[in-house]
Amino acid sequence: MRITKLEHAAVIIENAGETLIIDPGKFTRPIEPDASVVAVVITHLHDDHWTPEQLERIRAASPGVTLFGPAGVVAAAATAGIPVQPVAAGDSVVVGGFELRFFGGTHALIHRSIPLIDNVGVLVNGCFYYGGDSFDAPADTVVEVLAVPAAAPWMKLSEAMDYVEAVAPRHSFPTHEMLLSDAGKALSNARLAWSTEQAGGQFSPLTPGESIEI
């Protein structure tokens, strides 16, 4: 299974000739998919994690693709004529060669003035976990690879470090870092590497287009 980081929050996973895309948003360059895409997971409503334009490109290339997202995404996508299958924390689905288990349920607090929205984290094939905009994580599995938020209005770097230590993945890489300068990325990567190494894991400072294979 190959996991490829794209810009900001987007990830592509390839397994046995099939492709899963997670969170293709506005800070990610236009994705140019092919017919191998069997599913898209959208963790929550915010447009840095999905846009109608990204989804329409994917659907045009792979008309049989299934889109998954929480209720807020389902409602918003419906206004653009895009069908999304609802998922919530506790759900499990199998699509193509991908087993998806969903966790969490709520976006991390940005500020008391901003209403909370739904958010799901997804565990792919029992080994790769992506939490969306939250630090919720599965408590019943060993995470082989963890995508770690590096920066956001809803988090502190210390929280991301604690998250990594709690999950104790064997591998990790940064995501959600489009708001950082090069200096900020270097600082964040150093701290996330330290946290990953505390349990004997390995941190990979992936840049867009780079991959991990497991």
GROMACS elastic network, one bead per residue, 0.5 to 0.9 nm:
[ bonds ]
;  ai    aj funct       b0    kb
    1    13     6  0.69402   500
    1    14     6  0.56833   500
    1    16     6  0.74554   500
    1   212     6  0.84054   500
    1   213     6  0.56598   500
    1   214     6  0.54091   500
    2    12     6  0.81049   500
    2    13     6  0.56093   500
    2    14     6  0.51469   500
    2    15     6  0.66562   500
    2   211     6  0.65057   500
    2   212     6  0.58019   500
    2   214     6  0.65147   500
    3    11     6  0.69910   500
    3    12     6  0.58745   500
    3    14     6  0.66161   500
    3   128     6  0.86180   500
    3   210     6  0.84513   500
    3   211     6  0.53269   500
    3   212     6  0.52193   500
    3   213     6  0.62212   500
    3   214     6  0.81592   500
    4    10     6  0.88065   500
    4    11     6  0.57462   500
    4    12     6  0.51077   500
    4    13     6  0.62778   500
    4    14     6  0.83129   500
    4   206     6  0.86268   500
    4   208     6  0.77226   500
    4   209     6  0.61112   500
    4   210     6  0.56577   500
    4   212     6  0.65460   500
    4   213     6  0.86910   500
    5     8     6  0.83831   500
    5     9     6  0.81794   500
    5    10     6  0.65224   500
    5    12     6  0.65734   500
    5    13     6  0.88843   500
    5   173     6  0.86335   500
    5   174     6  0.87041   500
    5   175     6  0.77119   500
    5   206     6  0.67972   500
    5   207     6  0.67540   500
    5   208     6  0.52429   500
    5   209     6  0.57369   500
    5   210     6  0.59340   500
    5   211     6  0.62687   500
    5   212     6  0.86272   500
    6     9     6  0.71508   500
    6    10     6  0.51607   500
    6    11     6  0.55646   500
    6    12     6  0.73999   500
    6    24     6  0.87059   500
    6    28     6  0.67020   500
    6    29     6  0.82437   500
    6   175     6  0.86539   500
    6   207     6  0.74421   500
    6   209     6  0.56588   500
    6   210     6  0.78884   500
    7    10     6  0.61217   500
    7    11     6  0.82910   500
    7    24     6  0.89632   500
    7    25     6  0.89463   500
    7    27     6  0.65177   500
    7    29     6  0.69923   500
    7   175     6  0.81150   500
    7   176     6  0.80868   500
    7   177     6  0.82554   500
    7   178     6  0.70947   500
    7   207     6  0.77787   500
    7   208     6  0.52678   500
    7   209     6  0.81935   500
    8    11     6  0.88448   500
    8    24     6  0.89826   500
    8    25     6  0.81297   500
    8    26     6  0.89433   500
    8    27     6  0.60234   500
    8    28     6  0.61439   500
    8    48     6  0.78626   500
    8    49     6  0.85414   500
    8   175     6  0.58987   500
    8   177     6  0.54980   500
    8   179     6  0.84224   500
    8   208     6  0.82426   500
    9    22     6  0.79661   500
    9    23     6  0.60515   500
    9    24     6  0.71474   500
    9    25     6  0.71583   500
    9    27     6  0.79244   500
    9    28     6  0.75224   500
    9    48     6  0.72256   500
    9    49     6  0.62072   500
    9   132     6  0.80656   500
    9   149     6  0.84328   500
    9   175     6  0.55475   500
    9   177     6  0.77148   500
    9   178     6  0.82893   500
   10    21     6  0.73231   500
   10    22     6  0.55749   500
   10    25     6  0.68712   500
   10    27     6  0.87975   500
   10    28     6  0.67083   500
   10    49     6  0.71142   500
   10    50     6  0.88088   500
   10   175     6  0.79422   500
   10   176     6  0.83118   500
   11    20     6  0.83337   500
   11    21     6  0.58949   500
   11    22     6  0.51852   500
   11    23     6  0.68989   500
   11    24     6  0.76332   500
   11   175     6  0.87369   500
   12    19     6  0.69220   500
   12    20     6  0.58291   500
   12    22     6  0.64106   500
   13    18     6  0.83055   500
   13    19     6  0.56109   500
   13    20     6  0.50607   500
   13    21     6  0.63521   500
   13    22     6  0.82223   500
   13   124     6  0.89901   500
   14    17     6  0.65734   500
   14    18     6  0.56221   500
   14    20     6  0.64384   500
   14    21     6  0.88361   500
   14    36     6  0.88407   500
   14    37     6  0.88137   500
   15    18     6  0.53067   500
   15    19     6  0.64096   500
   15    20     6  0.83490   500
   15    97     6  0.66570   500
   15    98     6  0.77906   500
   16    19     6  0.84720   500
   16    97     6  0.71329   500
   17    36     6  0.66468   500
   17    97     6  0.88142   500
   18    35     6  0.86737   500
   18    37     6  0.59948   500
   18    38     6  0.64653   500
   18    96     6  0.71832   500
   18    97     6  0.68695   500
   18    98     6  0.85888   500
   19    34     6  0.89052   500
   19    35     6  0.87735   500
   19    36     6  0.54731   500
   19    38     6  0.59365   500
   19    39     6  0.71394   500
   19    40     6  0.88090   500
   19    96     6  0.88811   500
   19    97     6  0.86874   500
   19    98     6  0.87677   500
   20    36     6  0.85608   500
   20    37     6  0.58311   500
   20    38     6  0.61715   500
   20    39     6  0.50869   500
   20    40     6  0.57349   500
   20    41     6  0.77027   500
   20    98     6  0.77558   500
   21    24     6  0.71486   500
   21    37     6  0.74073   500
   21    38     6  0.86096   500
   21    39     6  0.65256   500
   21    41     6  0.63950   500
   21    42     6  0.86358   500
   22    39     6  0.85991   500
   22    40     6  0.56324   500
   22    42     6  0.59730   500
   22    43     6  0.77157   500
   22    49     6  0.82099   500
   22    50     6  0.88396   500
   22   130     6  0.85930   500
   23    40     6  0.75684   500
   23    41     6  0.63037   500
   23    43     6  0.65526   500
   23    44     6  0.83959   500
   23    48     6  0.79100   500
   23    50     6  0.54576   500
   23    51     6  0.89708   500
   23   132     6  0.81725   500
   24    27     6  0.83330   500
   24    28     6  0.64054   500
   24    29     6  0.87310   500
   24    30     6  0.84600   500
   24    31     6  0.75938   500
   24    40     6  0.85127   500
   24    41     6  0.88516   500
   24    42     6  0.77250   500
   24    47     6  0.88232   500
   24    48     6  0.76769   500
   24    49     6  0.54679   500
   24    51     6  0.70478   500
   24    54     6  0.62703   500
   24    55     6  0.76240   500
   25    28     6  0.55622   500
   25    29     6  0.83892   500
   25    30     6  0.88508   500
   25    46     6  0.83234   500
   25    47     6  0.56398   500
   25    51     6  0.54139   500
   25    52     6  0.89490   500
   25    54     6  0.70112   500
   26    29     6  0.74039   500
   26    30     6  0.83788   500
   26    47     6  0.60138   500
   26    49     6  0.69545   500
   26    50     6  0.65821   500
   26    51     6  0.62242   500
   26    53     6  0.89495   500
   26    54     6  0.80871   500
   27    47     6  0.85888   500
   27    48     6  0.58000   500
   27    49     6  0.81569   500
   27   178     6  0.71657   500
   28    31     6  0.76071   500
   28    48     6  0.79342   500
   28    49     6  0.86679   500
   30    53     6  0.83609   500
   30    54     6  0.64277   500
   30    57     6  0.82562   500
   31    54     6  0.66249   500
   31    57     6  0.73619   500
   31    58     6  0.75986   500
   32    54     6  0.89983   500
   32    57     6  0.71867   500
   32    58     6  0.74521   500
   32    61     6  0.82556   500
   33    36     6  0.78093   500
   33    37     6  0.70304   500
   33    57     6  0.73990   500
   33    58     6  0.58095   500
   33    59     6  0.89595   500
   33    60     6  0.89468   500
   33    61     6  0.61469   500
   33    62     6  0.78168   500
   34    37     6  0.64309   500
   34    58     6  0.76142   500
   34    60     6  0.89118   500
   34    61     6  0.51930   500
   34    62     6  0.63219   500
   35    38     6  0.79234   500
   35    58     6  0.85755   500
   35    60     6  0.88576   500
   35    61     6  0.54326   500
   35    63     6  0.77992   500
   35    64     6  0.85084   500
   35    65     6  0.85912   500
   36    61     6  0.86464   500
   36    62     6  0.69240   500
   36    65     6  0.88720   500
   37    40     6  0.78085   500
   37    58     6  0.75793   500
   37    59     6  0.88043   500
   37    61     6  0.81642   500
   37    62     6  0.60541   500
   37    64     6  0.84097   500
   37    65     6  0.62262   500
   37    66     6  0.88304   500
   38    62     6  0.74326   500
   38    64     6  0.69057   500
   38    66     6  0.62587   500
   38    67     6  0.87040   500
   38    95     6  0.69263   500
   38    96     6  0.64097   500
   38    97     6  0.87448   500
   38    98     6  0.88640   500
   39    64     6  0.86766   500
   39    65     6  0.51635   500
   39    67     6  0.56427   500
   39    68     6  0.74965   500
   39    95     6  0.69864   500
   39    96     6  0.82182   500
   39    98     6  0.86526   500
   40    55     6  0.84249   500
   40    58     6  0.86839   500
   40    65     6  0.73936   500
   40    66     6  0.64039   500
   40    68     6  0.61210   500
   40    69     6  0.85494   500
   41    66     6  0.86841   500
   41    67     6  0.60687   500
   41    69     6  0.59985   500
   41   122     6  0.80425   500
   42    45     6  0.78036   500
   42    49     6  0.67463   500
   42    50     6  0.66088   500
   42    67     6  0.75955   500
   42    68     6  0.61147   500
   42    70     6  0.77035   500
   42    73     6  0.74404   500
   42   119     6  0.87595   500
   42   120     6  0.82058   500
   42   132     6  0.83774   500
   43    46     6  0.88966   500
   43    49     6  0.72970   500
   43    50     6  0.87437   500
   43    68     6  0.83039   500
   43    69     6  0.58981   500
   43    70     6  0.69165   500
   43    73     6  0.82437   500
   43   118     6  0.83897   500
   43   119     6  0.53601   500
   43   120     6  0.50038   500
   43   121     6  0.63462   500
   43   122     6  0.78555   500
   43   130     6  0.88425   500
   43   131     6  0.77209   500
   43   132     6  0.53120   500
   43   133     6  0.77391   500
   44    47     6  0.86331   500
   44    49     6  0.70265   500
   44    50     6  0.81998   500
   44    69     6  0.67473   500
   44    70     6  0.64332   500
   44    71     6  0.86738   500
   44    72     6  0.70842   500
   44    73     6  0.61044   500
   44   106     6  0.89074   500
   44   107     6  0.76602   500
   44   117     6  0.76026   500
   44   118     6  0.62626   500
   44   120     6  0.67854   500
   44   132     6  0.71805   500
   44   133     6  0.77860   500
   45    48     6  0.87058   500
   45    49     6  0.72772   500
   45    50     6  0.74115   500
   45    69     6  0.85959   500
   45    70     6  0.81960   500
   45    71     6  0.89393   500
   45    72     6  0.59642   500
   45    73     6  0.50425   500
   45    74     6  0.88272   500
   45    76     6  0.75834   500
   45   117     6  0.75865   500
   45   118     6  0.77787   500
   45   119     6  0.78219   500
   46    49     6  0.57501   500
   46    50     6  0.69024   500
   46    51     6  0.86819   500
   46    73     6  0.86607   500
   47    51     6  0.56572   500
   48    51     6  0.76641   500
   49   132     6  0.84061   500
   50    53     6  0.85190   500
   50    54     6  0.68933   500
   50    55     6  0.74362   500
   51    54     6  0.53722   500
   51    55     6  0.64467   500
   51    56     6  0.87188   500
   51    77     6  0.87457   500
   52    55     6  0.51080   500
   52    56     6  0.60233   500
   52    57     6  0.86658   500
   52    77     6  0.70915   500
   52    80     6  0.68778   500
   52    82     6  0.77120   500
   53    56     6  0.51682   500
   53    57     6  0.63559   500
   53    58     6  0.87764   500
   54    57     6  0.53381   500
   54    58     6  0.64742   500
   54    59     6  0.88216   500
   55    58     6  0.51084   500
   55    59     6  0.61393   500
   55    60     6  0.85670   500
   55    67     6  0.86524   500
   55    82     6  0.80474   500
   56    59     6  0.50054   500
   56    60     6  0.60045   500
   56    61     6  0.85993   500
   56    82     6  0.79822   500
   57    60     6  0.51889   500
   57    61     6  0.63719   500
   57    62     6  0.86502   500
   58    61     6  0.52878   500
   58    62     6  0.60737   500
   58    63     6  0.79336   500
   58    65     6  0.78692   500
   59    62     6  0.50350   500
   59    64     6  0.74196   500
   59    65     6  0.63461   500
   59    66     6  0.88132   500
   60    63     6  0.57240   500
   61    65     6  0.89939   500
   62    65     6  0.56587   500
   63    66     6  0.87654   500
   66    83     6  0.85083   500
   66    84     6  0.73189   500
   66    85     6  0.73294   500
   66    95     6  0.80241   500
   67    82     6  0.88400   500
   67    83     6  0.71744   500
   67    85     6  0.58917   500
   67    86     6  0.86368   500
   68    73     6  0.86192   500
   68    74     6  0.81376   500
   68    83     6  0.89625   500
   68    84     6  0.53900   500
   68    86     6  0.59212   500
   68    87     6  0.63789   500
   69    72     6  0.78630   500
   69    73     6  0.56489   500
   69    74     6  0.62699   500
   69    84     6  0.63733   500
   69    85     6  0.63596   500
   69    86     6  0.53336   500
   69    87     6  0.55901   500
   69    88     6  0.78466   500
   69   119     6  0.83430   500
   69   120     6  0.76126   500
   70    73     6  0.55502   500
   70    74     6  0.63332   500
   70    75     6  0.89435   500
   70    84     6  0.87147   500
   70    85     6  0.81705   500
   70    86     6  0.52993   500
   70    87     6  0.51397   500
   70    88     6  0.57921   500
   70    89     6  0.88530   500
   70   105     6  0.82150   500
   70   118     6  0.63983   500
   70   119     6  0.64846   500
   70   120     6  0.67014   500
   71    75     6  0.62608   500
   71    76     6  0.86604   500
   71    85     6  0.88314   500
   71    86     6  0.58487   500
   71    87     6  0.73477   500
   71    88     6  0.79157   500
   71   118     6  0.72519   500
   72    75     6  0.53172   500
   72    76     6  0.62468   500
   72    77     6  0.85762   500
   72   117     6  0.73407   500
   72   118     6  0.66203   500
   72   119     6  0.86859   500
   73    76     6  0.51145   500
   73    77     6  0.58756   500
   73    78     6  0.83107   500
   73    84     6  0.74865   500
   73    86     6  0.82330   500
   73   118     6  0.87118   500
   74    77     6  0.53853   500
   74    78     6  0.61184   500
   74    82     6  0.84348   500
   74    83     6  0.70902   500
   74    84     6  0.51641   500
   74    85     6  0.68752   500
   74    86     6  0.62357   500
   75    78     6  0.52021   500
   75    79     6  0.68496   500
   75    84     6  0.84539   500
   76    79     6  0.55459   500
   76    80     6  0.72237   500
   76    82     6  0.87859   500
   77    80     6  0.52501   500
   77    81     6  0.64632   500
   77    82     6  0.51269   500
   77    83     6  0.66211   500
   77    84     6  0.68791   500
   78    82     6  0.51864   500
   78    83     6  0.59130   500
   78    84     6  0.75288   500
   79    82     6  0.74233   500
   80    83     6  0.87828   500
   87    90     6  0.85318   500
   87    91     6  0.62516   500
   87    92     6  0.83619   500
   87    93     6  0.89162   500
   87   102     6  0.74145   500
   87   120     6  0.79680   500
   88    91     6  0.57435   500
   88    92     6  0.89794   500
   88   102     6  0.63575   500
   88   103     6  0.72948   500
   88   104     6  0.81472   500
   88   105     6  0.64077   500
   88   118     6  0.86331   500
   88   119     6  0.82383   500
   88   120     6  0.64758   500
   89    92     6  0.87362   500
   89   101     6  0.80400   500
   89   104     6  0.54642   500
   89   105     6  0.53408   500
   89   119     6  0.86574   500
   89   120     6  0.62620   500
   89   121     6  0.78540   500
   89   122     6  0.89542   500
   90   101     6  0.70366   500
   90   102     6  0.56159   500
   90   103     6  0.59410   500
   90   104     6  0.83201   500
   90   105     6  0.89815   500
   91   100     6  0.82363   500
   91   101     6  0.59463   500
   91   102     6  0.54778   500
   91   103     6  0.78576   500
   92    99     6  0.72845   500
   92   100     6  0.55668   500
   92   102     6  0.63682   500
   93    98     6  0.83190   500
   93    99     6  0.59587   500
   93   100     6  0.52848   500
   93   101     6  0.66419   500
   93   102     6  0.87964   500
   94    97     6  0.73477   500
   94    98     6  0.56916   500
   94   100     6  0.61006   500
   94   101     6  0.88041   500
   95    98     6  0.53805   500
   95    99     6  0.65753   500
   95   100     6  0.79331   500
   96    99     6  0.81399   500
   97   125     6  0.83760   500
   98   124     6  0.65103   500
   98   125     6  0.58348   500
   99   123     6  0.79927   500
   99   124     6  0.57807   500
   99   126     6  0.74361   500
  100   122     6  0.63007   500
  100   123     6  0.56888   500
  100   125     6  0.64389   500
  100   126     6  0.79724   500
  101   121     6  0.82167   500
  101   122     6  0.55809   500
  101   123     6  0.50955   500
  101   124     6  0.67682   500
  101   125     6  0.82667   500
  101   126     6  0.80229   500
  102   105     6  0.84596   500
  102   120     6  0.59781   500
  102   121     6  0.55195   500
  102   123     6  0.64157   500
  102   138     6  0.87181   500
  103   119     6  0.86375   500
  103   120     6  0.55532   500
  103   122     6  0.62692   500
  103   123     6  0.79126   500
  103   131     6  0.78735   500
  103   136     6  0.69265   500
  103   137     6  0.66431   500
  103   138     6  0.66459   500
  104   107     6  0.83002   500
  104   118     6  0.87471   500
  104   119     6  0.68123   500
  104   120     6  0.53735   500
  104   121     6  0.59104   500
  104   122     6  0.88566   500
  104   131     6  0.78267   500
  104   134     6  0.76066   500
  104   135     6  0.82468   500
  104   136     6  0.51391   500
  104   137     6  0.69702   500
  104   138     6  0.84581   500
  105   117     6  0.86343   500
  105   118     6  0.54644   500
  105   120     6  0.50759   500
  105   121     6  0.77040   500
  105   134     6  0.89141   500
  105   136     6  0.84034   500
  106   109     6  0.87121   500
  106   116     6  0.69729   500
  106   117     6  0.59842   500
  106   120     6  0.69878   500
  106   133     6  0.85312   500
  106   134     6  0.73530   500
  106   136     6  0.87646   500
  107   110     6  0.84794   500
  107   116     6  0.61565   500
  107   117     6  0.55737   500
  107   118     6  0.55909   500
  107   120     6  0.79653   500
  107   132     6  0.79793   500
  107   133     6  0.55881   500
  107   134     6  0.55242   500
  107   135     6  0.89183   500
  107   154     6  0.88890   500
  108   116     6  0.74569   500
  108   117     6  0.85536   500
  108   119     6  0.84461   500
  108   133     6  0.61010   500
  108   135     6  0.74934   500
  108   154     6  0.61659   500
  108   155     6  0.79135   500
  109   112     6  0.72188   500
  109   114     6  0.79420   500
  109   115     6  0.82792   500
  109   116     6  0.64831   500
  109   134     6  0.86708   500
  109   154     6  0.58628   500
  109   155     6  0.83855   500
  110   113     6  0.83399   500
  110   114     6  0.66149   500
  110   115     6  0.85549   500
  110   116     6  0.80608   500
  110   152     6  0.88784   500
  110   153     6  0.60618   500
  110   155     6  0.77151   500
  111   114     6  0.54486   500
  111   115     6  0.81184   500
  111   116     6  0.89438   500
  111   153     6  0.87063   500
  111   154     6  0.75830   500
  112   115     6  0.71623   500
  112   116     6  0.86433   500
  119   131     6  0.83656   500
  119   132     6  0.67454   500
  119   133     6  0.69212   500
  119   134     6  0.74851   500
  120   130     6  0.89908   500
  120   131     6  0.67239   500
  120   132     6  0.65173   500
  120   133     6  0.83501   500
  120   134     6  0.82677   500
  120   136     6  0.86518   500
  121   129     6  0.72901   500
  121   130     6  0.55921   500
  121   132     6  0.54581   500
  121   133     6  0.81870   500
  121   134     6  0.76467   500
  121   135     6  0.87176   500
  121   136     6  0.70729   500
  121   137     6  0.71640   500
  121   138     6  0.87673   500
  122   128     6  0.81664   500
  122   129     6  0.57893   500
  122   130     6  0.54508   500
  122   131     6  0.62106   500
  122   132     6  0.80251   500
  122   137     6  0.87020   500
  122   138     6  0.89677   500
  123   126     6  0.58715   500
  123   127     6  0.66996   500
  123   128     6  0.55915   500
  123   130     6  0.65862   500
  123   131     6  0.83674   500
  123   137     6  0.87296   500
  123   138     6  0.77876   500
  123   143     6  0.85362   500
  124   127     6  0.60274   500
  124   128     6  0.51359   500
  124   129     6  0.63406   500
  124   130     6  0.83732   500
  125   128     6  0.69002   500
  126   129     6  0.81068   500
  126   141     6  0.72667   500
  126   142     6  0.80841   500
  126   143     6  0.74066   500
  126   144     6  0.83227   500
  127   141     6  0.80558   500
  127   142     6  0.71098   500
  127   143     6  0.51100   500
  127   145     6  0.63138   500
  127   146     6  0.85190   500
  127   214     6  0.88287   500
  128   143     6  0.61687   500
  128   144     6  0.59501   500
  128   146     6  0.59323   500
  128   147     6  0.79199   500
  129   137     6  0.76920   500
  129   138     6  0.82576   500
  129   143     6  0.66619   500
  129   144     6  0.81198   500
  129   145     6  0.64525   500
  129   146     6  0.51021   500
  129   147     6  0.64914   500
  130   137     6  0.83815   500
  130   145     6  0.88653   500
  130   146     6  0.63569   500
  130   147     6  0.53594   500
  130   148     6  0.76091   500
  131   134     6  0.56977   500
  131   135     6  0.63162   500
  131   136     6  0.63426   500
  131   137     6  0.66417   500
  131   146     6  0.86766   500
  131   147     6  0.76200   500
  131   148     6  0.81176   500
  131   149     6  0.85213   500
  132   135     6  0.81382   500
  132   136     6  0.89117   500
  132   149     6  0.82289   500
  132   176     6  0.89614   500
  133   136     6  0.89081   500
  133   149     6  0.77400   500
  133   152     6  0.85401   500
  133   154     6  0.79151   500
  133   155     6  0.89916   500
  133   176     6  0.87752   500
  134   137     6  0.85207   500
  134   149     6  0.86105   500
  134   154     6  0.85531   500
  134   155     6  0.87469   500
  135   148     6  0.89603   500
  135   149     6  0.86912   500
  135   159     6  0.81986   500
  135   160     6  0.75977   500
  135   163     6  0.62751   500
  136   163     6  0.84729   500
  137   163     6  0.85121   500
  137   166     6  0.89553   500
  137   167     6  0.71613   500
  138   141     6  0.63743   500
  138   142     6  0.85741   500
  138   143     6  0.83197   500
  138   167     6  0.81357   500
  139   142     6  0.82762   500
  139   167     6  0.79788   500
  142   167     6  0.79796   500
  142   168     6  0.80456   500
  142   169     6  0.70607   500
  142   170     6  0.83943   500
  143   146     6  0.66162   500
  143   167     6  0.70686   500
  143   168     6  0.73957   500
  143   169     6  0.50195   500
  143   170     6  0.68374   500
  143   171     6  0.82756   500
  144   168     6  0.89223   500
  144   169     6  0.54502   500
  144   171     6  0.59988   500
  144   172     6  0.82549   500
  144   214     6  0.81690   500
  145   169     6  0.58514   500
  145   170     6  0.61627   500
  145   172     6  0.53180   500
  145   173     6  0.78648   500
  145   212     6  0.86897   500
  145   214     6  0.84321   500
  146   164     6  0.80444   500
  146   167     6  0.82613   500
  146   168     6  0.88412   500
  146   169     6  0.60687   500
  146   170     6  0.81291   500
  146   171     6  0.63854   500
  146   173     6  0.66095   500
  146   174     6  0.86116   500
  147   171     6  0.88636   500
  147   172     6  0.57952   500
  147   173     6  0.52767   500
  147   174     6  0.58020   500
  147   175     6  0.59655   500
  148   160     6  0.69198   500
  148   161     6  0.88464   500
  148   163     6  0.82998   500
  148   164     6  0.73470   500
  148   172     6  0.67070   500
  148   173     6  0.59957   500
  148   175     6  0.55853   500
  148   176     6  0.78573   500
  148   192     6  0.80401   500
  149   152     6  0.75636   500
  149   155     6  0.85450   500
  149   157     6  0.86736   500
  149   160     6  0.65709   500
  149   173     6  0.87634   500
  149   174     6  0.59391   500
  149   176     6  0.51277   500
  149   177     6  0.70632   500
  150   155     6  0.87070   500
  150   156     6  0.87512   500
  150   157     6  0.68472   500
  150   160     6  0.70339   500
  150   174     6  0.57192   500
  150   175     6  0.58918   500
  150   176     6  0.57654   500
  150   177     6  0.52945   500
  150   180     6  0.84803   500
  150   185     6  0.77038   500
  150   188     6  0.61759   500
  150   189     6  0.77253   500
  150   192     6  0.80865   500
  151   154     6  0.82811   500
  151   155     6  0.66920   500
  151   156     6  0.72469   500
  151   157     6  0.68901   500
  151   160     6  0.86149   500
  151   175     6  0.82538   500
  151   176     6  0.61369   500
  151   177     6  0.53278   500
  151   178     6  0.80696   500
  151   179     6  0.69995   500
  151   180     6  0.70083   500
  151   184     6  0.89237   500
  151   185     6  0.87919   500
  151   188     6  0.80314   500
  152   155     6  0.55458   500
  152   156     6  0.77349   500
  152   176     6  0.70609   500
  152   177     6  0.74786   500
  152   179     6  0.74199   500
  153   156     6  0.82322   500
  155   158     6  0.83487   500
  155   159     6  0.65709   500
  155   160     6  0.74737   500
  156   159     6  0.53130   500
  156   160     6  0.67920   500
  156   161     6  0.89312   500
  157   160     6  0.51117   500
  157   161     6  0.62780   500
  157   162     6  0.87083   500
  157   188     6  0.71031   500
  157   191     6  0.80319   500
  157   192     6  0.84250   500
  158   161     6  0.50070   500
  158   162     6  0.62232   500
  158   163     6  0.85732   500
  158   191     6  0.85612   500
  159   162     6  0.50709   500
  159   163     6  0.60983   500
  159   164     6  0.86878   500
  160   164     6  0.62716   500
  160   165     6  0.87013   500
  160   192     6  0.74573   500
  160   195     6  0.88741   500
  161   164     6  0.52152   500
  161   165     6  0.63422   500
  161   166     6  0.86725   500
  161   191     6  0.69544   500
  161   192     6  0.57796   500
  161   193     6  0.88889   500
  161   194     6  0.82774   500
  161   195     6  0.55211   500
  161   196     6  0.80920   500
  162   165     6  0.51082   500
  162   166     6  0.61009   500
  162   167     6  0.86571   500
  162   195     6  0.74693   500
  163   166     6  0.51020   500
  163   167     6  0.61961   500
  163   168     6  0.83726   500
  163   195     6  0.87462   500
  164   167     6  0.52392   500
  164   168     6  0.57470   500
  164   169     6  0.70725   500
  164   172     6  0.82176   500
  164   192     6  0.74018   500
  164   195     6  0.60369   500
  164   196     6  0.60218   500
  165   168     6  0.50257   500
  165   169     6  0.80805   500
  165   195     6  0.56689   500
  165   196     6  0.64266   500
  165   197     6  0.87064   500
  165   198     6  0.69774   500
  165   199     6  0.71203   500
  166   169     6  0.87255   500
  168   171     6  0.85980   500
  168   195     6  0.84683   500
  168   196     6  0.65848   500
  168   197     6  0.86438   500
  168   198     6  0.79995   500
  168   199     6  0.57131   500
  168   200     6  0.81465   500
  168   201     6  0.70882   500
  169   172     6  0.64729   500
  169   196     6  0.69282   500
  169   199     6  0.77982   500
  169   200     6  0.86030   500
  169   201     6  0.60582   500
  169   202     6  0.82073   500
  170   196     6  0.77584   500
  170   197     6  0.88147   500
  170   199     6  0.80230   500
  170   200     6  0.70901   500
  170   202     6  0.61323   500
  170   203     6  0.84641   500
  171   196     6  0.73978   500
  171   201     6  0.54239   500
  171   203     6  0.56392   500
  171   204     6  0.73008   500
  171   212     6  0.89685   500
  172   192     6  0.83627   500
  172   193     6  0.81182   500
  172   196     6  0.69214   500
  172   201     6  0.76659   500
  172   202     6  0.64883   500
  172   204     6  0.61760   500
  172   205     6  0.84048   500
  173   189     6  0.84219   500
  173   192     6  0.83218   500
  173   193     6  0.85765   500
  173   202     6  0.88213   500
  173   203     6  0.57587   500
  173   204     6  0.50404   500
  173   205     6  0.56501   500
  173   206     6  0.61027   500
  174   177     6  0.72413   500
  174   185     6  0.89199   500
  174   188     6  0.85065   500
  174   189     6  0.71631   500
  174   192     6  0.79853   500
  174   203     6  0.85600   500
  174   204     6  0.78210   500
  174   205     6  0.63813   500
  174   206     6  0.68124   500
  174   207     6  0.85042   500
  175   178     6  0.83859   500
  175   206     6  0.86898   500
  176   179     6  0.79171   500
  177   180     6  0.55404   500
  177   181     6  0.86937   500
  177   184     6  0.88533   500
  177   185     6  0.71508   500
  178   181     6  0.80119   500
  179   184     6  0.89020   500
  180   183     6  0.76544   500
  180   184     6  0.51845   500
  180   185     6  0.58722   500
  181   185     6  0.61891   500
  181   186     6  0.86181   500
  182   185     6  0.50944   500
  182   186     6  0.62536   500
  182   187     6  0.87075   500
  183   186     6  0.51700   500
  183   187     6  0.63019   500
  183   188     6  0.86624   500
  184   187     6  0.51477   500
  184   188     6  0.60896   500
  184   189     6  0.84530   500
  185   188     6  0.50849   500
  185   189     6  0.58887   500
  185   190     6  0.84841   500
  186   189     6  0.51560   500
  186   190     6  0.62129   500
  186   191     6  0.88205   500
  186   205     6  0.88556   500
  187   190     6  0.52916   500
  187   191     6  0.65210   500
  187   192     6  0.87974   500
  188   191     6  0.52935   500
  188   192     6  0.61331   500
  188   193     6  0.84503   500
  189   192     6  0.51405   500
  189   193     6  0.58947   500
  189   194     6  0.85274   500
  189   203     6  0.82530   500
  189   204     6  0.85998   500
  189   205     6  0.63555   500
  190   193     6  0.51608   500
  190   194     6  0.63158   500
  190   195     6  0.88518   500
  190   205     6  0.89786   500
  191   194     6  0.51154   500
  191   195     6  0.63812   500
  191   196     6  0.87360   500
  192   195     6  0.50729   500
  192   196     6  0.61347   500
  192   197     6  0.85610   500
  192   203     6  0.72801   500
  193   196     6  0.51437   500
  193   197     6  0.61416   500
  193   198     6  0.88150   500
  193   201     6  0.86118   500
  193   202     6  0.71522   500
  193   204     6  0.77944   500
  193   205     6  0.83404   500
  194   197     6  0.52119   500
  194   198     6  0.64998   500
  194   203     6  0.82660   500
  195   198     6  0.53962   500
  195   199     6  0.78399   500
  195   201     6  0.86342   500
  195   203     6  0.88175   500
  196   199     6  0.63196   500
  196   200     6  0.69440   500
  196   201     6  0.51050   500
  196   202     6  0.61125   500
  196   203     6  0.61064   500
  197   202     6  0.59886   500
  197   203     6  0.73786   500
  198   201     6  0.71366   500
  203   206     6  0.89376   500
  204   212     6  0.83106   500
  206   209     6  0.80307   500
  206   210     6  0.56467   500
  206   211     6  0.71135   500
  206   212     6  0.85189   500
  207   210     6  0.57009   500
  207   211     6  0.86594   500
  208   211     6  0.86009   500
